[in-house]
Amino acid sequence: MPKHINYRERRIFVKKAEEFKKFQERINHFFENEKLLYQAFTHSSYVNEHRKKPYEDNERLEFLGDAVLELTISQFLYKKYPMMSEGELTKLRAAIVCEPSLVSFANSLSFGSLVLLGKGEEMTGGRTRPALLADVFEAFIGALYLDQGLDAVVQFLDDFVIPKINDGAFSHVMDFKSQLQELVQRDSKGLLEYKILHERGPAHNREFVSTVSLNGEVFGTGSGRSKKEAEQHAAQEALSKLQQINK
């Protein structure tokens, strides 16, 4: 606890310390240097209102976390999608590390409730401001990296970010049909054929179900709001199965 703080600030600090303890238990990642954790959630507006106190904002950690996040996500994508071109990998990474995605990750872990804000920033809704939440997420990644290294960051992402990627949250920027076609042509496996099995629902909320077959054998089934989306999801499933077979 910082020295020379008044009774009110002491109570706030104790409350925050308890919140950060519960947060670490919830994510199952525990900091050796908790000062780094607190710093990751300290906004510059809070520091500006406590100039005589030894607080440091999260801007430098944000700078570091941005680079660490790009590296770790790049490594994951490089290994997971061996058929993707450099351009496709870049596009997918950009979608994962863009502000709306980082905000989604931060909100899923209730980062906003932990942020230390100045009174003015608090009153103007800073706790839910997208740019602030995205910055805090990057700062947290930077803090975790400094505290425990790259392996800990990879584990954290495996727990809370990678499942979203695997569940298709970013499939709208991934061309699975092209990847599947490339894989089939490379290995001279035969002919791909897509079929729309069903069209369900009213015109404003249509759902399509598609299959993709290789030499007459169905390898993937997918659904979507359009024929194109359904075929992409079918191709994604087929690609996964064929990559497993080729291992």
N, C-alpha and C positions, 0 to 999 in steps of 0.2 A: 504494500500500500504506500502511495506517495506520502512523503512527510509534509507537515505544515498545511494540512487541509482541515477545514472546519467540520463541525459535527454533521451538518447537512450533507456535505460532500462525502464524508466518511460513510454515512448510511447508504448513499447512492453507490459508492464504490463496493461496499459489502454486498449489496443487492446484485450489482453487475457481476461480481466475482462468482456468486452463486449461479447466476444465469449462464455464465461461461462454463462453469463446471458441468451443469446439466447438458449444455450444448455439446461438449466434448464426449460425454457419455452417450448422447443420442447418435452422434456420428461415429462413435467408437474410434476416435483418433485423439490422442492425448499429447498436449504440448509439454516439452521439457522446459522451455522458456516461455512462460505464459505472457510475458511482456510483449512478445511478438504477436501473440493472438489478440491481445487488447489493442495493439497498434493497428492491426489489420482492420479493426472495426471503428477506429477513431477518425472522424471526419475533420477536415481542416477548420470548419466553423467552431468545433468544440475547442480545438487548440487555441484559436484566436480569442476565445472568451476566457481562457485560463493561461494567459501568457506567462504568469509568474510560477506556474506549476510545470513539473517535468513531463509534460505530455508531448508525444510526437504523432503527427498525422500519418495516414496510410498511403500517401502519394508515391513515395519511393518503393514501397512494397507492391503497389499497383503496377509500377513500371517493370519490376522484376517478374511479378506473377503473369503479366501479359506474355513475356517471352517464354516462361516455363510452360504455360498453357499451350502455346503454339507448338512448342517442341514435343510435348507429351501427346497431344492430339495428333500431330503429324506422324509420330512413331506408330500410334495405334492404327491410323488409317492406312499407312504404308504396309503394315503387316496383314491387316484384315482384308484389304481389297487389292490383291496382287495384279488384277486385270485393269485397274483404273489408270488412266493417263495422268500425267503431271497436272494438266489443266483441270481434270475432273477432281483430283485430290485437293487442289487449291480451292476450287469452288465449294467442295463439301466442308473443308476445314473452315472457310470463311463463314459458312452458315452456322457452324457449331460454336465458333468463338465470337460471333457478332453480339452486339448489345442485347437484342431481344432474347437470345438464347441464354446469355449469362444471367439476365434478369430472371428468366424462368428457373434456372438452376438455383439462384439465390433464394427465390421465393419458396421453392420446394423444401428448403432447409430453414426457412424463417430467419434469414440473415437480417432482414430489416429491423426486427425487434431488438437486435443486439447492438446496433450502431450507436455510437456516442456522438450526439449532435449538439451544435449550438442552439440557443433558444430560438433565434430567428429562423434557422434552417428547419427546426422542428415545427414551428408555427406555419411554415409555408409548405408543409407536406414532404419534406426532404426524405423522410423515412421510406416513402414509397416511390421516390423519384427514380426512374429507370437508369439514368446515367450514374447515379450514386450507387445503386445496388450492383450494377455491373462492375463498377470500380472496386467495390468491397469484395466481390467474388474474386477478382484478380488479385487483390491485396492478400486475401486469405490464402490463395495458392502460393503467392510469394512467401508468406510467413511460414507456411507448412514446409516449403522447400528449404528455407534457411534453418528451420528447426530440426528437420528429420531427413532431408535429402529427397532426391528424385523418386526413389522407390515408394516413399510415403505418398507423394503426389499421385503417382500412378495407381496406388491402391485406393486412394480417395476417389479418383475419377472412375475406377472400376466399380466402386460401390454406388456412386451417385450420378455419373454422367454417361458412362459407356452403356448402361442398360437402356437409356433413352435412345441412343444411337442404334443399338441392336433391335429395339422395338419399332424402328422405322420412323422416328420423329423427324428425320431429315431426308426421307426417301424422295421428297419432292424435288430435291436438287441432285439426285443420283440417277444416272441412266443405266439401269440394270439390264435393259434389253440389249444395249450395245455391248455391255460386258459379256453377257451370255452368248451373243452372236460371235464375239471375238474368241471366246473360249472354245466354242463348238468348231469354228473354222480352223483354229490353231491345231486342235487335236483331230481334225477330220472325222468328227463324230457323226455327221449326217445332217438331217433336215429338221429345222425348228418350225412348229406350227402353233399359232395362237387361235383360240376359239372362245367366243363369248357364250357362256353357258346360260346365264340368267340376266334379266333386267327387272329390277324390283323397285317398287315405290312410286310416288307421284313424280311428275315432271320436275318439280322444284327441289326434290330430294331423292334423285335417282341413285340406285346402287347397281353396279355391274359386277359380275363374277366371271373371271377368265381363267382358262387353263393354258399351259404351254406344254407341248409334247415334243419329244425328240425321237425321231424314227417311229412315231406312233405310240410311244409310251409317255404317259403324263408324268412330268417331273415337278410341276409347280401349279398351285392354284392361288389366285389372289382376288381381292375385291377392291372397289373404289368408286368414287363419285363420277368417274368418266371411264370410257373404255381404255383410254391410254393409261390411267392410273391403275386400273385392275390388271392390265397386262404387265405393267412395271412390277407390281407386287408378286405376280405369278413368276416373272423372270427372276426376281430376288430370291424366291424360295427354290427355284430350279438351280440357280447359280450356287446357292449354299450347298445343295445336295451334291452337285457335280464336283464342287471343290473338295467336299468330304471324301468322295469316291477316289479322287485323284491324289489324295494324301498318301 
